[in-house]
Amino acid sequence: MAEAIERCRAAGCCEIEVSTERSNETAQKFYRQHGFSHEAVLFELEFEEDGG
């Protein structure tokens, strides 16, 4: 992750966004350890495969 962050910085990126499931505390801890902070709430609407 540190290398990916550095590559983004070197390429002139202004931010990196990542996402994970609310229940995935391991991923959240990993991201926090690399300097990420919780910034947004995501809403989604899922449709059943049959279009319902």
C-alpha positions as CSV (number, residue, x, y, z in Angstrom):
1,M,0.0,0.0,0.0
2,A,2.8,2.4,0.8
3,E,4.3,1.9,-2.6
4,A,0.9,2.5,-4.3
5,I,0.4,5.7,-2.3
6,E,3.8,6.9,-3.3
7,R,3.2,6.2,-6.9
8,C,-0.1,8.1,-6.8
9,R,1.6,11.1,-5.1
10,A,4.5,11.0,-7.7
11,A,1.9,10.9,-10.5
12,G,0.3,14.1,-9.2
13,C,-2.9,12.6,-7.8
14,C,-4.7,14.8,-5.3
15,E,-6.4,11.9,-3.4
16,I,-7.0,8.2,-3.2
17,E,-10.4,6.7,-2.5
18,V,-10.9,3.2,-1.2
19,S,-14.0,1.4,-0.1
20,T,-14.9,-1.7,1.9
21,E,-17.9,-3.3,3.5
22,R,-19.0,-1.7,6.8
23,S,-18.4,-5.1,8.5
24,N,-14.8,-5.5,7.2
25,E,-13.1,-4.1,10.3
26,T,-9.7,-5.6,9.2
27,A,-9.7,-3.6,6.0
28,Q,-10.8,-0.4,7.8
29,K,-7.9,-0.9,10.3
30,F,-5.5,-1.4,7.4
31,Y,-6.6,1.7,5.6
32,R,-6.4,3.8,8.8
33,Q,-2.9,2.5,9.5
34,H,-1.9,3.9,6.1
35,G,-3.3,7.4,6.8
36,F,-6.8,7.1,5.3
37,S,-9.8,8.6,7.2
38,H,-13.5,7.9,7.1
39,E,-14.9,10.7,4.9
40,A,-18.2,9.6,3.3
41,V,-21.4,7.6,3.6
42,L,-22.3,5.5,0.6
43,F,-25.9,4.8,-0.4
44,E,-26.8,2.1,-2.8
45,L,-29.8,0.5,-4.3
46,E,-29.5,-3.1,-5.4
47,F,-31.9,-4.8,-7.9
48,E,-32.6,-8.4,-8.1
49,E,-31.2,-10.2,-11.1
50,D,-34.7,-10.6,-12.6
51,G,-35.1,-6.8,-12.7
52,G,-37.4,-6.7,-9.6
